[in-house]
Amino acid sequence: ADRIVTRPPGYALRIDPGELDLERFEALLADGGPERLREALALWRGTPLADVAYEPFAQTEISRLEELRLTAVEQRIEVDLENAVGVARELGMAPLAERASSLPSAYPSPA
């Protein structure tokens, strides 16, 4: 099938499901596991829609994408902290683990 299709008022690019980095990023973020969050963040490259950053039509999507990235970073940090608390307990560093686990969390504990 042709990737570029002519149709009024111009052209359209045909893509397959899962072909866009954004779709992969959102799927990895939804999974939420530590490695998946790292994979999702590794897909990120610079400012979203940088070439059209000042165009009114792009503002809502730029904000949404920046919020998604921030969510991924926060969730990855949360997972890293939870893992660090577990390691501290395993190493017999209970006071440190208890102090760290008592810090307020921006997210509820994963089910």
C-alpha positions in Angstrom: 0.0 0.0 0.0 1.1 3.5 -0.7 2.4 5.4 2.3 1.7 8.8 1.0 -1.9 9.4 -0.3 -3.1 12.4 -2.2 -6.5 13.6 -1.0 -8.0 17.1 -0.7 -6.8 19.4 0.5 -3.3 17.8 0.3 -1.6 14.6 1.4 -1.9 12.1 4.1 0.7 9.7 5.5 -0.5 6.2 6.2 1.0 4.5 9.3 0.4 1.2 10.9 -0.8 0.8 14.5 2.2 0.9 16.9 4.5 2.5 14.3 4.7 5.9 16.1 7.0 6.4 19.0 4.2 8.1 20.8 2.0 5.0 20.7 4.9 2.9 22.0 5.6 5.5 24.7 1.9 5.5 25.9 1.7 1.6 25.9 5.0 1.4 27.9 3.8 4.0 30.3 0.5 2.2 30.8 2.4 -1.0 31.7 4.2 0.9 34.4 6.9 -1.6 35.3 10.4 -0.2 36.1 12.0 -1.4 32.8 8.9 -0.4 30.8 9.2 3.1 32.2 12.8 3.3 31.4 12.1 2.1 27.8 9.3 4.7 27.5 11.6 7.5 28.6 14.4 6.3 26.3 12.0 7.0 23.4 11.7 10.6 24.3 13.7 13.1 22.2 13.6 16.8 22.9 10.6 19.1 22.9 7.3 17.6 21.5 6.3 19.1 18.2 9.2 21.5 18.3 8.8 22.5 14.6 5.3 23.8 15.2 5.6 24.8 18.9 4.2 28.3 18.2 1.2 27.2 16.2 -2.1 27.4 18.0 -3.3 24.0 16.8 -0.3 22.3 18.5 -0.6 23.9 22.0 -3.1 21.3 23.5 -1.1 18.3 22.3 2.2 19.8 23.4 0.9 20.3 26.9 -0.6 16.8 26.9 2.7 15.3 25.8 4.8 17.2 28.3 2.5 16.1 31.1 2.8 12.5 29.9 6.6 12.7 30.1 6.5 14.3 33.5 4.1 11.5 34.7 6.6 8.9 33.3 9.5 10.5 35.1 7.6 10.8 38.4 6.5 7.1 38.2 10.0 6.0 37.4 11.4 7.9 40.4 8.6 6.4 42.6 9.5 2.9 41.5 13.2 3.6 42.1 12.5 4.8 45.6 10.4 1.8 46.4 13.2 -0.5 45.2 15.7 1.4 47.2 13.6 1.0 50.4 13.4 -2.7 49.7 17.2 -3.0 49.3 17.8 -1.0 52.5 15.6 -3.4 54.4 17.3 -6.4 52.9 20.7 -4.9 53.9 19.5 -4.4 57.5 19.2 -0.7 57.1 15.7 -0.6 58.6 15.9 3.0 60.1 16.8 4.3 56.6 14.1 2.2 55.0 11.5 3.3 57.4 12.4 7.0 57.0 12.3 6.7 53.2 9.0 4.8 53.2 7.4 7.4 55.4 8.0 10.1 52.8 4.8 11.4 51.1 4.1 9.7 47.8 2.6 11.5 44.8 1.1 8.1 43.7 -0.7 5.4 45.5 1.2 2.2 45.9 0.9 -0.1 42.9 -1.6 -2.9 43.4 
